């Protein structure tokens, strides 16, 4: 059968890796976000002396922030960026991206900010209860 006549319902090039690897990567991203959120929340709760009751919520906020930051960064349109690299053998490699090139940086920042804001809110709420 001619490849041109096949229906174009599925494009193999969309996912260059197996879907199982993608699921494992998402699980690892969630765990990384949980660790980032729990550690960030712990540090802020120690600095504000509010107690460690909100660490579980901070872990979930960190994982949520990591996924939202990463997926939001990947799905946002970005001006086209083309990089041309010269190889030693005389060839060239051209890479063109329509997304932000470093979504992990944004994901880590969001995973840190959400637990930080949560702990600062807890601290402010605890101070207002005392007065």
Backbone as JSON, one array per atom type, in Angstrom:
{
  "sequence": "XXXXXXXXXXXXXXXXXXXXXXXXXXXXXXXXXXXXXXXXXXXXXXXXXXXXXXXXXXXXXXXXXXXXXXXXXXXXXXXXXXXXXXXXXXXXXXXXXXXXXXXXXXXXXXXXXXXXXXXXXXXXXXXXXXX",
  "N": [[0.84, -1.17, 0.0], [0.53, 2.21, -0.73], [2.25, 4.79, 0.95], [1.42, 7.41, 0.85], [-1.28, 7.27, 0.52], [-2.34, 6.48, 2.88], [-4.44, 7.17, 5.7], [-4.1, 10.28, 7.41], [-4.31, 10.25, 10.22], [-2.76, 9.65, 12.45], [0.3, 10.82, 13.49], [3.47, 9.81, 13.61], [5.72, 11.24, 14.26], [5.01, 13.07, 16.17], [5.15, 12.14, 18.84], [8.21, 11.35, 19.73], [9.12, 9.45, 21.45], [8.3, 6.52, 23.4], [4.97, 6.22, 24.71], [4.88, 5.21, 27.33], [7.29, 6.0, 28.43], [6.85, 8.73, 28.53], [4.79, 8.87, 30.44], [6.18, 7.92, 32.69], [8.04, 9.98, 32.9], [6.33, 12.14, 33.52], [5.45, 11.29, 36.06], [7.89, 11.37, 37.44], [8.35, 14.14, 37.25], [6.24, 15.1, 38.81], [6.98, 14.03, 41.31], [9.44, 15.35, 41.66], [8.54, 17.99, 41.81], [7.05, 17.75, 44.17], [9.06, 17.3, 46.07], [10.55, 19.67, 45.81], [8.58, 21.54, 46.57], [7.99, 20.68, 49.21], [10.47, 20.98, 50.52], [10.97, 23.72, 50.12], [8.71, 24.82, 51.41], [9.19, 23.87, 53.99], [11.56, 25.22, 54.67], [10.67, 27.91, 54.61], [8.65, 27.81, 56.53], [10.17, 27.28, 58.79], [11.62, 29.64, 58.91], [9.62, 31.54, 59.32], [8.52, 30.6, 61.62], [6.09, 29.22, 61.94], [5.36, 26.62, 62.28], [5.16, 23.17, 61.23], [2.87, 22.2, 60.0], [1.77, 22.53, 57.46], [3.25, 21.21, 55.51], [2.62, 18.99, 53.91], [0.61, 20.02, 52.26], [2.17, 21.94, 51.03], [3.89, 20.3, 49.58], [2.13, 19.18, 47.7], [1.31, 21.54, 46.47], [3.75, 22.29, 45.35], [4.18, 20.19, 43.48], [1.96, 20.59, 41.83], [2.5, 23.19, 40.97], [4.91, 22.76, 39.57], [4.08, 21.12, 37.44], [2.13, 22.79, 36.23], [3.69, 25.01, 35.59], [5.56, 23.85, 33.82], [3.95, 22.59, 31.77], [2.4, 24.78, 31.01], [4.36, 26.45, 30.01], [5.3, 24.96, 27.86], [3.05, 24.85, 26.25], [2.51, 27.46, 25.56], [2.6, 29.88, 22.98], [5.58, 30.98, 21.35], [8.0, 33.25, 20.1], [9.5, 32.24, 17.03], [12.54, 30.53, 17.1], [15.61, 29.98, 15.74], [18.48, 28.04, 15.69], [21.69, 27.63, 14.45], [24.24, 25.36, 14.22], [27.63, 24.81, 13.62], [29.31, 21.94, 12.6], [32.28, 19.96, 13.27], [33.08, 18.42, 11.1], [32.26, 19.82, 8.91], [29.57, 19.93, 8.43], [26.24, 21.13, 9.18], [23.93, 21.76, 11.85], [20.62, 22.45, 12.3], [18.3, 23.86, 14.44], [15.0, 24.5, 15.2], [12.67, 26.1, 17.22], [9.39, 26.6, 18.48], [8.57, 27.06, 20.98], [9.25, 28.03, 24.4], [12.6, 27.62, 25.32], [13.59, 26.62, 27.72], [11.77, 25.19, 29.68], [11.89, 23.9, 32.14], [13.15, 25.55, 33.96], [11.26, 27.57, 34.41], [9.25, 25.96, 35.48], [10.42, 25.08, 37.88], [10.68, 27.5, 39.24], [7.97, 28.22, 39.59], [7.17, 26.04, 41.11], [8.54, 26.57, 43.44], [7.53, 29.06, 44.19], [4.72, 28.77, 44.76], [4.45, 27.15, 47.22], [5.9, 28.9, 48.85], [4.34, 31.24, 48.86], [2.07, 30.16, 50.06], [3.04, 29.51, 52.63], [3.77, 32.04, 53.55], [1.26, 33.23, 53.6], [0.07, 31.63, 55.59], [1.66, 32.45, 57.73], [1.03, 35.17, 57.93], [-1.69, 34.98, 58.54], [-1.54, 33.66, 61.01], [-0.28, 35.63, 62.55], [-2.23, 37.63, 62.55], [-4.19, 36.4, 64.04], [-3.07, 36.42, 66.54], [-3.11, 39.06, 67.32]],
  "CA": [[0.0, 0.0, 0.0], [1.3, 3.44, -0.84], [2.22, 5.57, 2.2], [0.7, 8.67, 0.62], [-2.71, 7.02, 0.51], [-2.79, 6.16, 4.23], [-5.06, 8.32, 6.37], [-3.15, 11.06, 8.22], [-4.88, 10.4, 11.55], [-1.72, 9.56, 13.47], [1.6, 11.22, 13.01], [4.45, 9.17, 14.5], [6.73, 12.21, 14.65], [4.53, 13.89, 17.26], [5.78, 11.59, 20.03], [9.39, 10.59, 19.31], [9.4, 8.42, 22.45], [7.15, 5.69, 23.74], [4.09, 6.86, 25.7], [5.23, 4.75, 28.67], [8.37, 6.87, 28.89], [6.24, 10.02, 28.83], [4.09, 8.72, 31.71], [7.2, 7.85, 33.73], [8.59, 11.32, 33.04], [5.34, 12.93, 34.27], [5.52, 10.86, 37.46], [9.12, 11.93, 38.0], [8.16, 15.59, 37.38], [5.38, 15.3, 39.97], [7.79, 13.77, 42.5], [10.4, 16.44, 41.8], [7.78, 19.14, 42.3], [6.72, 17.52, 45.57], [10.27, 17.5, 46.87], [10.84, 21.11, 45.79], [7.57, 22.22, 47.37], [8.13, 20.34, 50.63], [11.68, 21.61, 51.05], [10.75, 25.17, 50.15], [7.76, 25.1, 52.47], [9.84, 23.63, 55.27], [12.48, 26.33, 54.95], [9.91, 29.13, 54.91], [7.96, 27.64, 57.82], [11.18, 27.44, 59.84], [11.98, 31.06, 58.99], [8.5, 32.3, 59.87], [8.18, 29.96, 62.92], [4.66, 28.91, 61.94], [5.14, 25.2, 62.47], [5.31, 22.36, 60.02], [1.61, 21.55, 59.69], [1.39, 22.7, 56.07], [4.26, 20.66, 54.61], [1.96, 18.11, 52.92], [-0.02, 20.91, 51.3], [3.26, 22.54, 50.26], [4.37, 19.3, 48.62], [1.18, 19.12, 46.59], [1.39, 22.81, 45.73], [4.98, 22.23, 44.55], [3.98, 19.32, 42.31], [1.02, 21.27, 40.95], [3.22, 24.31, 40.37], [5.87, 22.26, 38.61], [3.36, 20.69, 36.23], [1.51, 23.95, 35.58], [4.77, 25.8, 35.01], [6.13, 23.16, 32.67], [2.97, 22.44, 30.68], [2.04, 26.11, 30.54], [5.48, 26.97, 29.21], [5.37, 24.19, 26.62], [1.89, 25.11, 25.4], [2.43, 28.87, 25.18], [3.34, 30.22, 21.76], [6.8, 31.74, 21.59], [8.57, 33.59, 18.79], [10.34, 31.19, 16.45], [13.96, 30.69, 17.37], [16.4, 29.03, 14.98], [19.89, 28.0, 16.05], [22.49, 26.88, 13.49], [25.53, 24.99, 14.78], [28.58, 24.25, 12.67], [29.99, 20.75, 13.09], [33.69, 19.91, 12.91], [33.25, 17.79, 9.8], [31.81, 20.7, 7.84], [28.12, 19.95, 8.35], [25.52, 22.04, 10.08], [22.72, 21.28, 12.51], [19.69, 23.56, 12.49], [17.22, 23.56, 15.38], [13.99, 25.56, 15.26], [11.68, 25.87, 18.26], [8.3, 27.57, 18.61], [8.24, 27.11, 22.4], [10.35, 28.49, 25.22], [13.6, 26.55, 25.28], [13.96, 26.13, 29.05], [10.56, 25.16, 30.51], [12.16, 23.39, 33.49], [13.46, 26.69, 34.82], [9.98, 28.18, 34.79], [8.55, 25.01, 36.34], [11.04, 25.1, 39.21], [10.33, 28.78, 39.88], [6.57, 28.15, 40.02], [7.12, 25.04, 42.19], [9.06, 27.21, 44.65], [6.7, 30.21, 44.56], [3.42, 28.43, 45.34], [4.58, 26.87, 48.66], [6.37, 30.11, 49.53], [3.16, 32.09, 49.07], [1.21, 29.49, 51.03], [3.61, 29.66, 53.98], [3.65, 33.45, 53.93], [-0.14, 33.43, 53.94], [-0.12, 31.03, 56.92], [2.34, 33.29, 58.71], [0.23, 36.39, 58.1], [-2.92, 34.59, 59.21], [-1.19, 33.38, 62.4], [0.01, 36.92, 63.21], [-3.48, 38.37, 62.76], [-4.93, 35.75, 65.11], [-2.45, 36.79, 67.82], [-3.42, 40.45, 67.69]],
  "C": [[0.89, 1.24, 0.0], [1.13, 4.27, 0.43], [1.46, 6.88, 2.04], [-0.81, 8.49, 0.7], [-3.24, 6.69, 1.91], [-3.44, 7.39, 4.86], [-4.05, 8.98, 7.31], [-3.7, 11.27, 9.63], [-3.81, 10.42, 12.63], [-0.4, 9.92, 12.85], [2.63, 10.73, 14.02], [5.45, 10.21, 15.02], [6.29, 13.09, 15.82], [5.15, 13.43, 18.57], [6.99, 10.77, 19.6], [9.78, 9.51, 20.31], [8.12, 7.65, 22.75], [6.28, 6.4, 24.78], [4.38, 6.42, 27.13], [6.34, 5.62, 29.26], [7.83, 8.25, 29.26], [5.51, 9.96, 30.17], [5.09, 8.66, 32.86], [7.83, 9.22, 33.95], [7.63, 12.22, 33.81], [5.36, 12.57, 35.75], [6.76, 11.42, 38.13], [9.02, 13.44, 38.18], [7.3, 15.9, 38.6], [6.17, 15.09, 41.26], [8.82, 14.88, 42.72], [9.71, 17.7, 42.32], [7.39, 18.99, 43.76], [7.91, 17.76, 46.48], [10.61, 18.99, 46.95], [9.86, 21.86, 46.68], [7.71, 21.94, 48.86], [9.36, 21.0, 51.24], [11.53, 23.12, 51.14], [9.79, 25.57, 51.26], [8.35, 24.9, 53.85], [10.78, 24.78, 55.63], [11.73, 27.61, 55.32], [9.17, 29.0, 56.23], [8.93, 27.73, 58.98], [11.55, 28.91, 60.01], [10.87, 31.88, 59.61], [8.02, 31.76, 61.21], [6.68, 29.69, 63.03], [4.37, 27.45, 62.27], [5.14, 24.48, 61.14], [4.02, 21.64, 59.64], [1.26, 21.58, 58.21], [2.34, 22.09, 55.07], [3.63, 19.76, 53.54], [1.29, 18.96, 51.85], [1.03, 21.58, 50.43], [3.81, 21.58, 49.22], [3.43, 19.2, 47.43], [1.15, 20.41, 45.78], [2.65, 22.84, 44.86], [4.81, 21.36, 43.32], [3.02, 19.95, 41.32], [1.72, 22.43, 40.23], [4.22, 23.87, 39.32], [5.17, 21.86, 37.31], [2.73, 21.86, 35.49], [2.57, 24.81, 34.91], [5.33, 25.16, 33.76], [5.15, 23.08, 31.5], [2.51, 23.79, 30.14], [3.12, 26.7, 29.64], [5.57, 26.25, 27.86], [4.21, 24.54, 25.69], [1.75, 26.56, 24.97], [3.18, 29.12, 23.87], [4.51, 31.14, 22.09], [7.36, 32.11, 20.22], [9.54, 32.51, 18.31], [11.81, 31.52, 16.65], [14.73, 29.6, 16.64], [17.86, 29.17, 15.36], [20.6, 27.12, 15.02], [23.86, 26.63, 14.11], [26.39, 24.38, 13.69], [29.28, 23.06, 13.3], [31.44, 20.73, 12.6], [33.91, 19.34, 11.52], [32.77, 18.64, 8.64], [30.3, 20.75, 7.7], [27.52, 20.96, 9.31], [24.3, 21.34, 10.67], [21.85, 22.5, 12.78], [18.56, 23.1, 13.39], [16.29, 24.76, 15.43], [12.95, 25.19, 16.31], [10.63, 26.98, 18.23], [7.83, 27.67, 20.05], [9.45, 27.65, 23.15], [11.33, 27.34, 25.42], [13.91, 25.95, 26.64], [12.73, 26.08, 29.96], [10.82, 24.65, 31.92], [12.5, 24.52, 34.45], [12.19, 27.37, 35.31], [9.23, 27.26, 35.74], [9.12, 25.01, 37.75], [10.69, 26.38, 39.94], [8.89, 28.74, 40.38], [6.41, 27.15, 41.16], [7.67, 25.6, 43.49], [8.1, 28.31, 45.13], [5.38, 29.83, 45.22], [3.53, 28.04, 46.82], [5.06, 28.08, 49.46], [5.19, 31.03, 49.84], [2.21, 31.47, 50.09], [1.74, 29.67, 52.45], [3.57, 31.12, 54.44], [2.22, 33.81, 54.3], [-0.45, 32.84, 55.31], [0.5, 31.9, 58.0], [1.53, 34.56, 58.99], [-1.05, 36.09, 58.85], [-2.67, 34.29, 60.7], [-0.91, 34.66, 63.18], [-1.27, 37.69, 63.47], [-4.33, 37.72, 63.85], [-4.37, 36.13, 66.49], [-2.84, 38.19, 68.26], [-4.9, 40.71, 67.84]]
}
